[in-house]
Amino acid sequence: MDKLMENNELDILIEGGTLLTMSDALEVIDHPVIGIKNGKIEFVTGKDNDGANLYTAKKVLNASGSIIMPGLINTHTHLPMVCFRGLADDLPLMDWLNNHIFPAEARFVNRDMVYAGAMLAIAEMILSGTTTFCDAYFYESSVARAAIDSGMRAVVCQGFIDLPNPNDPVKIADIAEGFINKWQKEGPLIIPALACHSPYTCAPETLSFIKNVARKAEVLYNIHVSETKDEVVIIRKRFGKTPVKYLRDLDVLDDRTVAAHCNWLEDDEIEILRDCNVKVSHNPESSMKLAAGCAPIPIMIKKGITVGLGTDGCASNNDLDMFREMGTTARLHKVIRMDPTVMDAKMVLKMATINGARVLGLENRIGSIEPGKFADIIIVDIKKPHLTPMYNCYSQLVYSASGSDVKTSIIGGRIIMHERELLHVDLPSIMYEVKKISQTIADQYTVSGG
């Protein structure tokens, strides 16, 4: 409490409830007192600490009957695709992607659509407890602006794809450098990065050039890897090797590479990812819905690979609720391996918080509630029938809670949502804009099953 005694003027004070710190020691503190100042956590203590009565605060939050925990971290999504939610459901991935999503994107994606879709998706995430997301899409500057306007923490990845025509490597390198330079000094909430869609939709030159730019700028490089069996077959036919080996030989795998999905890996590919210190984003609900496969996450974790959770985009999930993603993750791997002990609740919650931060290279800033870190905190109301009784906090959050149980969200020491009310987002206006966009899409596009 030394810092507190030096200056007892706080921005926010949280007291009461139960705190899950998600620190290395996984401390659980009943009736905590948390001080927040200048966007960061000043102190974490118990109510009986002698220094706990020395503070004053501009805002005091009473968290009695609640769980206080780090905000959830969505390590892989495509926010503007909220505009395509439900557009082409119940289809195999390659049919869904090549015959529906890619054509729809070519016709309807523009800066205004990306901004409106991102704003709606961000509102959905804030309301369900996500405080940081990693997005990969086109016109990504519009996503960055949406994050700034809503007060959300974001890793924004400018996306690249060689469809319908191959890119000029020099031109895309200039675009990538310009994007990073534009957003790198924006502030702590915006972290620029780069993304190549996949090994089979990007030429080798594109994969290498974009990675070189990312490596030079020391930013993340995001890519879908081995999402489907078809992808593995395509890469084998083209290059005579599996996707991970192909990417390794292109020298794009390192500690700043985030591989999404990884559903169809051979044993030696898992070893390669580990040896290259590649991080993995697991997106089970999207992969289940598209019948794309299931990543061998328990094996990856056992091998020492850092794994976080993601929702993927709303065109394939179809929601952005990370609580639902946690529950799916825990249950899916138990039934696949016929082992109820794998992917226990504590591990899954780590994947959605501190390990998600590690995937994005932000573990020193967010992912746990500890002094010195940014105050990205959510308060979950547990005074609910489906959360009663409470024997184990981790289990209730993973197996019983949903995003709608989150009542308060704080990002960078700023209250973004309180008592289920968004404080910096005009939700009715955003929903109206997206509905207008969807009407345009519906008027020009035959919806599957419609």
Secondary structure, 3 states (H helix, E strand, C coil): CHHHHHCCEEEEEEECCEEECCCCCCCEEECEEEEEECCEEEEEEECCCHHHHCCEEEEEEECCCEEEEECEEEEEECHHHHHHCCCCCCCCHHHHHHHHHHHHHHHHCCHHHHHHHHHHHHHHHHHCCEEEEEEEECCHHHHHHHHHHHCCEEEEEEEECCCCCCCCHHHHHHHHHHHHHHHCCCCCCEEEEEEECCCCCCCHHHHHHHHHHHHHHCCCEEEEECCCHHHHHHHHHHHCCCHHHHHHHCCCCCCCEEEEECCCCCHHHHHHHHHCCCEEEECHHHHHHCCCCCCCHHHHHHHCCCEEECCCCCCCCCCCCHHHHHHHHHHHHHHHHCCCCCCCHHHHHHHHCHHHHHHCCCCCCCCCCCCCCECCEEEEECCCHHHCCCCCHHHHHHHCCCHHHEEEEEECCEEEEECCEECCCCHHHHHHHHHHHHHHHHHHCCCCCC
